[in-house]
Amino acid sequence: MSTPESTYAKPFLTIPEQIRRLRGRGMDCGTGTFASGVLERYGYYRLSGYWHLHRARPKPPADRFDKDGREIRLDSFVPGTSMAHVVALYEFDHELRTRLGDIISMVETSFRFHVGHRLGRSDRFAHRRPEKLGALRPADPGAPPEPTTAYREWLKEYERHEKRARGDFVVHFRETYGPHLPIWVATEVMSFGVLSGLYDLMTQADQEILAARFHISTADGKGDRGALSNWLNNLRNVRNICAHYGRLWNRSFDVVIDAPGQARADAGDILAPLVEEGVNNRLYGVLLILRHLVLSIAPERSDVIDLADLIEARSNEIGFSMTQLGFPDDWRSSPTWDRAFSLDPSPMLTASLLDRAKWWTAVETRAALTRAEVAGTEHYRTPEEAARAMKAAQRSLLRTYLKYRVVIEVELGKTRHYPAFQFRDGKIIDALAEINKALAAACEDVDPTQLAAALLDWWQTPHRGLPKDSDGSDQSPVDLLYSVSEQDFEAAVEECGATSSFVAPARS
């Protein structure tokens, strides 16, 4: 029989003894029946977190802080402390946990989709293929790269979740296809912590795309992947507190929220309060990032504003300060708490477009333009000079494509992207360029992202008038473009008037 290693020596107290102790310290406990019911329902220890602030402080000249800087509280209560007030605080906190947990669940569900959808385009089992993530490291000379330690540890934890998953959809996949789940199913069986870990393993480009999609930006406008990773970790921590009935009221959270680079650089940014200590580790900071995320996920929802309104109402009814939850005095002046406030929808639309095709960055696109013509080829150039000249020609050619609006382009997080299907044999496909130019000409004063979406829709949507695929199904213009010669493609498009199905977006 083992002996517990602890210096704890406080005696066990029965419910009547607990009530006597509280009354002896100055708390108004009401009737014995009321006090007994409260303590049996919630427990002395759980309620102690709610009456802590009502414990008296030492009077000068006694020290008010211990050697570690923590505020000293006496066992006695300040006059007027009542159990009814403590219960009101506890029940408010219960309501707060329930509603906050629902909001976090909505955000978590959305992230499950976006992570799975982003990875699923590259490989249905991307989570099991570290080369599809940013999860390989150099091995011994001559040996192939090997998975990182972080990936191996993550996979071990994920497999625990996959093996114990028992949902109907999981059973169906196992019985039909085998034990391993595709990424879009796998994200449904992961814990929030495992999902956050998977985000950290994704390539830098994928992380930045997701961060930019949710308007989380660095000072130079790129997606702030570090801040998004931190936000996921913070929400995981708060979600666990809610799930285990922990206290949210007057609590400092262990995971301090990172302010994105743009908010750190601009004091007027709506996320700038996250820079402040006392906000970034309190409930207000959590509500601020949830409001920001929900504006990107479901902009019509007002759940976070409704919760902030509830907190303000309860603070007046129960009698507590909102600063105990990290709310600044001027929090209402921030436009983010205006119900009509919205974020620019372009990053959300652009990110969804990037999931619909294979895209190249501007650097990759220029490198693919091997047919670019170098001026002054009659002069001798060293290999280094020739390489520089080719790069200059490739930059010039891409600028020309953009000038004449023959290429689809989107920008997200200061990175420009181009659908790879537009290029073949070192240049843009001529037939495609002519159609892009004609369709774009009908869209003057249209938002560039909306134009790109409309063009992509036309190219990827099956058209009944075009020649059928080998299985008899309708083909999209891009499918046909890659199955026949350019001449035959142009003839087929013209014959059925396929471009008339193009839907021009509304003008800005």
N, C-alpha and C positions, 0 to 999 in steps of 0.2 A: 504493500500500500504506500503510495507516494505522498509526500508532504508538500503542500502548495508553497511555492516560493513567493511570499508576499508579506509586506509589513502592515497590510490593512488589518485594523483591530477594532473597527467600530462595531457595536453590538447590533444584533437583529432586533428590529422593533415591530411590534404588532401594530395594526391599524390604529387602535385607540392610543397607543404610545406615540405614534407618528403625529397624530392630531395634537396631543398634549405638548409635544416638542414644538410644533409650529405655533401654537397659541402662546407658549412660553417665550417664544422669540418675537412675538408681536404681530403675528398674522391673524386677521379676522377670518376664521374658518367657517362662520355661519353655524348652522345647527350640526349636531353630531351626525345625524342621518345624511345631510348633504355632504359633509366632509368625508364620511366613510365611503359614500357612493363614488365620489370623485377619485379618491385614492385607490379604490378597488378597480375602478374603470381604467384609469390612466397610469397609476403607479407613482410613488414618491420620487423615484430617481428621474423618471421622464419629465415630470412637472418641474423639477428643480432648475432645469434650463430656462424656464419661463419666469421663475420668481428670482433668479439670480440678480437681475438689475435692481430689484427692490430691497436687496440687502444693504444695510447701512455701510457707510464708508468711515474710515478712521478720521477723527477730528484733529486738526493741527494742535500741537506740533508733531503728532504721530506720522510715521511714513505712510504715504498713500499708494506706493508701489513697492513691490518686492525687488530683490536683487536682480531678477530677470526682466524687470520692466513691466510685470503684470500688475494690474490694478488690484489692490487689496480690498476685499469685501468682508465685513463682519458677519457673524451668525445671526445677529438681530436684524429685524426688518424695519424699514422706514415707516413712520406713522401713516396709517391709512391703507396699508397693504392688505388686500383681501384675496381669499381663495377664489371668489367669484371672478375677480379680474384676471387672475392667473388662468382660470379655465377658459375665459373668453379669448385670451391670447392663444391658448392651445388649440381651441376649436377653429379660430381664424387660421392658424398655421396648417391645420388639417385641410381646410378648404383651399388654402394656398398650394399645398403639395398636390392635391388632386388636380387642380386646374393647370398648374405648371407642368405636371407630368403629362397631361394630355397634349399640351403644346409641344413639349419635347418629343413626344411620340410622333407627332405629325412631321416634325423636322427630321427625325431619325428615319422614318419611312421614306421620305423623299431622298435622303442620302443613300439609302439602300438601293433605290432605283438608279440614281445618277452614277454611283460607283460601279454597279453591275453593268449598266448600259454602256458606260465609257469603256470598260475593259472588254465587254462582250464583243464589241466590234472587231477587236484585234484577234481574239481567240475565245471560244466558248469555255475553255478551261484555263483562262489566263491566270487565275489565282494559283494554279498548280504548275505553272510554267514560269519560273523566275526570270527567264530571258524576255518575257513579255512585260515584266515589271522593271523596276530599276533595282533588281535584286541579285545581280551577279558581281563577283569580285575576281580579280586576277588570281590564278593559282600558280603552281610552280611553273618555271619556264618550260614551254612545250606542251603543257597540259591545258585542257579547256578550262574556261572560267567556271567557278563553282558558286552555288548559292551562298548568299551572305548569312552570317549567324542570325541576324534579325529575321530573315525570311524563314530559316529552319525553325526558329522558335515560334514564329507566327504560325507556320503550317502545323506544327505539333498542337498548338492550342486550337486552331481551326478544326483539325480532324477530330478533336474531342467533341466539339459542337456538332459536327456532321454526323458522327456515329450515334449520338444520343438523340438526334432529331427524329420525331415520330409523327409529324403531320401527314395528313392524307396525301398531299402533293409530293412529299418526300418518299413515302412508301410507293406511290405510283412510279416515280422516276427510278427508284431502285429495282422494282420488279420488271420494268420495261427496258431500262437501259444499262443497269449495273450500279455499283455502289457509289460512284463519284458523281457529284452534282455539277451542272454547268453554272457559270458564275452568276447568272441572273436568278438562279434558284439558291445557290450557295449564300448569297447575301441575305436571304430570308431566314437562314438558320444561324447566322452569326450573332453573337452578342454585340452590343454597341461598341465595346472595347475592341473586339476582334475586327469589326468594321473599320474603326478608327485606325487600327494597326495596318489594315490593308491599304487604306489611303496613303499612309506614310511610306508604303513600299512601292507605290505607283511611280512611273517615270516623272521626272520633274515637269515635263511638258503637260502631262495629264493632270498633275496636281495643280499647276498654274491655270489650266483651262477651267477646272472646277471652281477654283477660288475666284477667278475673274467672272465666272457665271453668276456667282453670288455677291458681286460687287465688293469683294474683299481684295484691296489693291495695295501694292507697295507704293513708295513715294514716286517711283518713275512710271506708275500706271500698269505694271504687270500684276498678274494674280499673286496675292501674298499667300503662298502655300503654307508657310510657317504659322501664320495667324489662323488659317482655317484648321490646321492640325490641332492647334491649341484650343480653338473653339470646340472642336469635336471632343477633345479630352475633358474640357470643362463641363460640357453638357452631359457627357457620360457620368462624371462625378456627381452632378446635381441630380441626374435621373436616378442614380443608385440611392441617393439620400431620400428622394421621394418614394422609391420602391420599398425602402426599409423604414419608413415612417420617421425619418430623422427630422431635426429642427431646421427650418429655413429662416424663421424670424430671428433677427439680431445675430446672424451667423456670418463669420468670415470663412470663405471657402478655401480649401487647400490648394486648388488649382487656380492660380491668378490668371485673369484673362489678358491676352496680348492685344494691344491696339495695333491694327494694321499700319503699315508704313505710311500710307497716305494720311491717316488720322494723326499719326505722330508728327507729320510735317506740316499739317494744316490745322490750326487751332479752331477754325470754323467748320471743320468736317463734322458730320452728325455723329461719328464714332469717336470724336476727340475726347469725350469724358472718360473713355477707357484708359487713358493715359494716367488718370488720377488714382492714387492710392486711396482706398476707401470706397471706390466705385468698382475697380477691377477685381475685387475679391468679395463683393457683396451682391445681393440679389438684384439691385438696379442694373449692374453690369450684365448679369445674365439676361434680364429682360431686354436690355438694349440690343444684345446680339440676336436674341430670339426675334425681336421686332424686325431687325434687319434681314434675317434669313426668311421669315415668313413673307416679307415684302417681295422676295424673289420667288418663293415657292407658291404662295397663294395670296397675291396682293389684295384680293377682295376680302380676306379674313381680317377681323379686328380683335382676335382672341387676346393678343398681348396688350393692346390698349385697354380692353375690357378688364384684364387682370390688374393693370396699373390703376384703373379707376376704382376697382374693388379695394385695393390696398389703401388708397387715399380715403375712401369712405370709412373703412374699418379703423383707420388711424384716428379719425375724428370720433367715431362711435365708442371705441374701446379706450382710446387715450394713450397712444404711443407715438413717438416721433418717426417720421419716414426716413430720417437720417440714419436710424438704426438699421435700415435696410439698404443704405448707400445712396438714397435719392438726394441729389443736390437740391439746394433751395430753388434754383431756377429751372428745374427739369422740365416744367411745362412749356418753357419758351422754345424748346427744341422742336423743329418742324417734324421730326420723326413721330411725335405723338399726336400730330394732326391726322385725323381720320382720312383726310383727302390726300395726304402725302403719298407719293409714289416714287419708285426708282425707274431709271431709264430701262425700258424693256429690251433694248438692243443686245446687251451681253447675254441675256437669257436666250433670245432667239438665235444669236450667233452660236452659242454653245450647242444648241439643239441641232443646228445645221452641221456642225463638226462631227456629230454622231451619225450622220446620214451617208457619208461617203469617205473615201480615203482622201485626205488633204495633205498638201505640202506647205511648209512655211515658205516665206519669200526666199530664204537662203537655199532651201531644197529645190524650189522652182527654178531659180536662176541657174543652179548647177545642172538642172535637167535640160536647159536650153542649149544643147551642144551644137545646134545648127546656127547659132548666132554668128553673124559675119563680122570679122575683125577688120577694121579699117587699116589701110597702109600696109598690107601684107607684102608689098614689094621690098620693104626694109627688113634687114636681118634683125632678129631679136634673140636674146639669150632665152633659155627655157623659162627663167623666172620672169623675164619681160613678156614673153608670149603668154604665160599663165595670167599675168596681170591684165594684159590686153584682152584676153578672152573673158575674164570676169567683168571687165568694163563693158564689153559688147553684150554680155548676158544681162547686165543691169539695164543697159540701154534698150534692149529688146523687150524686156518686161515692162519698162516704162512706156514703150510704144504701144504695147497691148493695152495697157491701162488708159492711155491717152485716147485711143480710139474705141474704148469700151467693148473690147472683143473677148475679155476674159472675166470670169466670175471671181470676185475677191471679197473676203470678209476680214474684219479686224477684231481681235479680242485680246485684251490685256496688252496692248501695244505690239502685238504680233499679228502679221498679216498671213492669211491662209488662202490657198487656191486648190479647188478640186483637181485631183491628179488625172481624172478622166479627160481633161481638156487638152492634154498634151500627148504627142506620139512622135516617135522618130526625131527627138531633139527639138521640137517646136510645137506651137499650137496647131490643132487640127483645123485646117482652113474652112471646112464646111461648118464646123462648130462655131468658129470665130464669126462667120458671116451671119449666122442665126443670132448669136449673142448680140452682135452689133445692131441688127434690125430690131430685136425685141427691146433692147435698152433704149433705142431711139424713141420708142413710144412711152418712155417713162422719165420724162424730164421732171426735175424738182421732186424726185422720189428719194426717200431715205435709202442710203446705200445698202444697209442690211436688209431692208424690205425688198429691194430690187434683187439682191443676191438670192433671197429666199424664193422669190417668184421664178427666177431663172432656174434654180435648182429643182423646184417643183415641176416645171415644164419638162426638163430633161429626164427626170426620174419617174414621171407618171406614165403608166401604160396608156397607149393610144389605140383605140379600136380600128382606126383607119390604116395603121401601119401594117406591114407584112407580119404574119403570125410567127411565133417562135416554133421550133421543131416539135414541141409538145402541143401545139395548137393554142397556146395562151397569147394574150396581147403583149406586145413589147413596148418598152419605153423608148424614146428617141436615143438615149445613150446606149441602151442594149442593142438597138439596130445599128448604131454607128460603129459598134465594135464587132458586128457580125457580117457586114457587107462592105463593099468599096465605098469611098466617099461619093463617087459619081452616082452609084445606085442609091445611096442614102439621100442625097439631094433630090433625086428624082422621086423617091417614095414620099418624102416630106412635102414636096410641091404638089404631087398628085392628089394627096388626101387633104391638103390644106392644114397640116398638123399645127402650124404656128398660130392658126386662128384660135386654138384652145388656150393660148397663153393668157393668164389673168394678171393684168397689170395692177400693182398695188396702188393704194390711194396716195395722192400727193401729200407731202409734208405740210 
